[in-house]
Structure formats: structure tokens, C-alpha cells
């Protein structure tokens, strides 16, 4: 370790040695400053100062210097500041670029502070006692003066970004376009790619930095950064479409279907309209800003309500009320958008209603980009495309206008339009209609062509190019310009020509497969079997009619013909769409027939058939919801016969059948498959296959057993899973080299019923240390192991039941509780849920296990100070003996889990926290919850889509608000959600919400308003 890092006192080392180490540290900072990610110019300027200071200190080292108080102080300051400079340089080299940009002002201030402190240290050097030249002394004075006045300028672009962020937070901007532009400017400023995936990766790293800030207990920084995250999360690159969809529907489903009437407080007493910009006057009353300003401008000096004198200089924005009004408007707009879908049916008698809906939707889409996002998420685009076929031209035109507004929003919106069946064809048809509709259609196509993924599909639509050429020569300048630009965007390139050539080749191949002689058909099938096809080519071949001729060869051909035909089907069936089509057109029975035949000399044929059946099974997994779902195995006999082959066939066939059943257990027909397999009690021979010599068979046997046992009823599991099975699973976990096998074996244990006998078998087999070994002992866990850790966390619940404190004690002594607490912060949603469940069970036992504080004896002045009791249990608590959540530092992490989007995980965490306010612990526990900031998220659960969470939150608040200090602090923030529940909750929630509102003095006890 360098001396610079260990110097704690200037007297610890000779002065010359200290100065040498300080100079060395300065040079390290200068070198490291070349690699900083932000503020390069500022660090360069700072390095120049250090490069000027270093020779001065070297010159001092040549003199005969001895320790003095001023020299010691100078060395201490220099040592401290160079260490600070090293840390600052290291942070600016390694940490996330966006995070550093957000802290750029702090970085500049730190550089300035370090420079000034070094200047102060130079002033403490005993120059008078040293034989220094006048030039050296003059250089030191210049350095001191320069560094004392050092100002490191922020880059204009960076400062503009910070100003926009502050403005966006202050004004509560929620527009996506604002966030998109801001994130783009941030990317440019810090030198990262503006590619969506790169931006998302950078944004996720930025959020990780915030979590690290929380771990450092830097709550002020974390709160500030949370506001920045909330602003930037609106950007397209900050979250995936799926994440946005989940977040939207979670919120929308929690709102119900009926708009909420505005509260009386939303209305301006002057205008009697809902306020846009509410302000509070000196009388304490709130009005619409423009209305009260006009009242004052007209010469009124009294409050319109209280008739008390007004201080005309005081108009305070009522931000809380404004936010409530905006939330109310958003809520009703979201419900309104969702409710209009059913009205967009272009029946002649309903055309007027359709036009009114389209007009309202167009207005909403033009108002805010958030409204456009909601319209897209509500899946309106397919309906707009369908309306392009309406008889009424006004309906078609309105639909085109809205589609164009949506398409301009983002590439994601353009792709959503293009992905609708026959969408481009429908738009192209509008090119051939009246001039007004043609102009709207070409404008929409032009917008769509700006997305690379959509562009090629437009040019391939029959007649599109001809219609555009005609429009490009029209008299309408705008339409002609749009058509010309679109033609340029669609200019054909070599890949298009190659694709057309392939299409002609495939057309020829299919024709020969259908009409050629038998030997030619076999050659064509062999060609299809061996070709390396893209998904597009596979789909094209199926659309061209490849399936019929191939199935004919499977049913009627000789063995060589069957082999090439099945291999071709194996090739084509790997595309799920093709697999579904094969099932629909009757391919399953011929393939099963081949598989059930005992043709030992043609094992390769059976392997190909098994692989093809596996592909077909996989294709059933991701079916889009439709009235008629496709099932692979229609009869019970087929299910039983195929399953029985697992125990009779060779490893390759076994593997594919296992994979097929695993896929079927994920498909829409899963419940039927599992129910039938439950009747096949021999399915537990899979336990034997779990020790098969072939690693693929072993892995897939464990996967399938996990899948089957996951939903089995308790009685069946207890009938077939005994001590030997548990010992087999633990051997797999201990000695397998395949992580997937370990993961699913652990999953089976996790899903075993939490029965006394099973837990005892697990303990007897030494399961506790085996399972705990797979729980991460630090926050740096491998994301690739998440599924394994999830299953291990679930399996650990067997040992945490509060009905058996002895098991709990063994688990606690194995060090499980700190690991569970850690998972609350760094685990996946499933890990957090399982950890919270286990911690809740531990906590249920804490009160009984908490050790009473020893009573004071003898004279207090001669006694050891009494031990401090637990703030919850008022006794002596410890993690391993009483499992106390407070002692385990679990309260904060549990509160953070309350922000998880999964209701079940939130409920598990809430259950754990509620153990702190059980019975007599209400006063103590509520204080701990309040200090951990747990009350706001509990209030937030009043708007949850989960009725269980809503009810638990209501019951919790009803108890917590018995405490005056908590009622006063949090009551106002709960009022709006409680009012909402009184209008749309079930009878029990309405009654309880009204009771709490009455307790909060919002309603009278006798009120019948609700």
C-alpha cells in the first residue's frame, strides 16, 4: 500500500518522505485524469495546476526541512486533498456517464474546493525559513493566487441539460417527446450511442448507481436522482414496449370502468369550473389563477369567499391540488380512451357515433403524446386499419389522420401499424380513391417508410409503385412531393432483387414437388430438407403449398421417401406459424403413426419424427388468443401412447418427447395435458430418468417432472414423492454438472408441500446446507443463475414455518436471514416474494423469543449501563436467536419491495411488515414503519389492481390512523384514494373507506353521501 494512503499524521514519517509520496500521488492524478468520462477540460486544467505544484514540492525536498506545526498542517492538507482528487478521478473514470453528468456541478465544485485547499496548504509552507530562490517563492505565490480563484466552467450543453431537467421536474412534465429529446441530448453530451438498446443499457446502469446511493445511505442524492429517473423514464429508450404495456394495464385495471366525478375542492369558487392552475391567496382560499388575478385587477381587495382583506402580492401555486386535478383528469381520460373501443363498429346505422368517437380520439391524440401512447397500448391500431375498409369516406379519412398522428410518434408505433394483417395493403388501396383520401394515405405511407423495418414491405404491395408514380405527376403539389419522396425511400436495392429471384425458385420447386414424378418429388423434398432457410422463406414455402405434397409422401411413400419428407417437415416446422398450420392440416396423425411403429432398422426416421413432433408442440405455446386454439394431441389415447414411449425409446427420441410434453405443459392445452398425465401414475418413473446416463435425457426429465409437479394436488405428490425421491433430487443438486438440471431439481423441492414429514426428510438428507449454498452471499450475483436462486429461495421456506421454532433456529444459525434480507434489494421479483414470506414467518416468532431486559440491581452509579431494548419487542433481540426484523436491518429493504410492480410480491412484503404492528406492538411498530417511510406505499395500495392488497392496506391504515401523529402526517395523502374507493369499491371496502375518512374528519360520522 502506498504511503499516501496510510499517512494519518504529518509526524508519522519524515517530511521529505511525505512530500515525495504527495508528489507521486499528484502524478497519479494527472495520469488518471486523461481517462475521465466527463469534464475532461476541467480535469485537464486541474492537472496543469498539479503539474505546477509538483516541481515546487520537489524543490522543497532538496532543502533541509524539519517538522513544524505549519509544515505538518500543510502536509496533512495536501495528503487529504490528493487522496480526494484520486477518488474523484477514479469515480469519473469508472462510474456511469449519465450519473456523472447529473453530478457535474458537484464534480466542478469538488475540483474547485480541492484547488483552494491546496492553495491554502501552500500558504502554510514555512518559506521564510527555507533558502528558496526568489523565482520559486514568486511561483508559489502565483500558484496560490491562481488556485484560490480557480473556477472550472461547466460545458454549455451540460448546463442546458441540467436546466431542462430541473425545469421538467419542477413543472412535472410527463410528455414523452420531452424525455426523448432530453435523453438524446444526454447521450450526445456524454458520448454514448443514441441507439435504443445502448440508451436503455446506459439508463439501467444509471438506475443501479441510484441504488448504490441508497446503500451508501445518501438519501438526499437518491431522492434527487429518483426525480430525474421519473422524468427520463418517459423516454422510449428507457423502457421496453412490454414494460410500458405492463405498467399501463396495471394502472388502468386498477381504475375501474367508470369516470370519477371531480371533488368539490377541484372547482374554482369564482368560475365554477375545474381549475387548471390553482393558486392559494393570503386568506387560505384557492382559486383559478386567471380568475383571481382578474378579480384583483378589477379593483377588489377582499377575498371573494371570506371577504377578508387580501395581500395582492401573495398568490402561491397549490401544487398538491394541481397534481390531484391532473391525476383525476388522466384517470378519466384513460377510462374514456378504453371505453370507446367497442363503439368503433362501422355499421351504417352507427356511422355518426363512429365519426364522433374518431373525432374525440383525434383530439386526444393531438393534445398529448401520453394520450397517443394510451391509444396504442389499448390496441386501437387494428381497429383503425379495419375502418379503412368502411363505406363512408369520412370514416376512412379520420382513420388515416389518426394513424398518421400515431405513426409520427415513434418507430414502435410505425411497426405496430405495419404488423397488423393487411395494414399496408389497406392503406395502399386508399391511394386509388378520391384525392383527399389519396393525400392522407400517401402522407401516412411516407411516415411509415421512415422506419427501416417497415419500408421494404410497402414497395412489395401489388400496385403500390404504379399508384405512387401516378400521384408523383399530379397537379397537387403536396401530394406529388410526398409521393416522390416516398418513391425515393422505396427505391429497390439488390437484396430485393435477390429475394424476388428466390421467390421464383421456390415457386418452381413447389410446382415440381406437387406435379412431378415420384423420383422428382423425392429430390425436391430432399432439397427442402437440406436448404438453410430463413424464417421468411419457410413461411413463403408453406404459403406456396409445400405441406400437402410432403404429407402425401409421408403417408404413401416408401421408407426413403418418408425419410426425406419428414426431414423437410422437420426443417419447415421449426417456424411456429408453420407448425400450427401443420397441426391444422392434419399432419399429426401420420407422424404419430410413424413414431408408434417399431422400425428398429430406421431409428433415424423415428428421431426425425420425434424432433418434428417436438417442433409442433413448441408451436402451440405462443398462440395468439382466438376462439379456436390448436391442440397437438386431441385424444387421451395419443397422450398416453406418446408418454409411454419415454420409457421405451432410445435417448434421442426420449429427449424430444420429454421436450414436447414440456412445451405442451406451457401451451393453452396445459391443464388438459397435466390432468391426463396425473392419471398416468407411472409418470413418477421420471424420477428414475433423472439419473439417466444421457445428460440431455436427464435434464429434460427433471424439467418435465418440475412442470408436472408444479400444479399437482398435494395428495398425489405425497403419494408418489417419498424419502428416496428427495434423496435422489438432492444428489442431483449436489453432484450434477449441468446448472439447468440443478435449477429444476431445486424447483421440484421448492414446490413440494410444506408438510412436517417432507421437511423432516429434507433435514435428515442434509438439505439445509445444500440449498443454502445456492443462495448468493453478496449483491454481485450472476443474473444467469436467477432461476436457480429463485427456486432455492422458495425451497428455503420449508425450514421457516413459525409452527416449528426448532427448524427456524437451525435455518437462522445457518446464516439464512441476512441472505434473505439481501435478496430483498438485489433479487428478482420471485426472490423478493419468497424472501419476504420467510422473513414474515421468522418475525411471527420474534416476540416470544425476545429476551427480557435484566432488571437493574444494586446502586445505579456502580452498575453497568442497562442494555437497550428492541424498539418493537422491548426486549433483547438478535438475528439468530429471536429472528427480529429490526435487528436484521430488514425493515428498509421490505419497504423498498413495496414498490415492486408484482402485487403478490408487494403483499408478501406487506405481510412481513405487518408482523411489526400485531396486537400490542401497534404503537412501537407504527413508529418504526413511519421512520422507514412505509406509510406512503401502503396508501398507494389503495389504488392497486389487487383487491387483497387494497383490503390489507385499508385494514392497516384503519389501525395506523388511530395514532394522532400518523393521522396528521399521512391522512391528507390518503384522502383521494379513499374517496375513490367509496365510489367503486365493494361494500366492505366502501364502508371501511368511509369510516377512515370520517376518522380523518373528511366525512361526518352520520354522512350518507356515499
Order of alpha helices (4+ residues) and beta strands (2+ residues): alpha-alpha-alpha-alpha-alpha-alpha-alpha-alpha-alpha-alpha-alpha-alpha-beta-beta-alpha-beta-alpha-alpha-alpha-alpha-alpha-alpha-alpha-alpha-alpha-alpha-alpha-alpha-alpha-alpha-alpha-alpha-alpha-alpha-alpha-alpha-alpha-alpha-alpha-alpha-alpha-alpha-alpha-alpha-alpha-alpha-alpha-alpha-alpha-alpha-alpha-alpha-alpha-alpha-alpha-alpha-alpha-alpha
